Amino acid sequence: MTDTSHISPYAAGLACKCPRCGQGALYSGYLKLRSECEACGLDYARADSGDGPAVFVIFIVGFLAVAIAFIVRFVFYAPLWLAFLVSAGVAVALILLLLQPLKATLIAVQYANKAAEGRLEE
């Protein structure tokens, strides 16, 4: 097997590629992980990002959506319904764009740091 220690978890995650080899696709659907890497055979069964990506997306998109709504409403003097519509449209687009790469990045960072479930020693 080749040395893959030079692969950045951030580059692999943002590209939605395997955290070990950086080549194989991580997803088989929009957010559905493959069972294993098609290039190096890494098993994705233990990969679990939990709710972390959704929380990051909520904070990022929520801040931007409110800022856009204020700008549209008070800078361009748009009606309230239009400010809401523009803000909601931008929010949905950003959510769809950010969720997949953020989930992949958290999985890649967990792999790089050898994160595992906490265990008590006996």
PyMOL commands that set and color helices and strands:
alter all, ss='L'
color gray80, all
select helices_A, chain A and resi 9-14+52-74+80-112
alter helices_A, ss='H'
color red, helices_A
deselect
rebuild
show_as cartoon
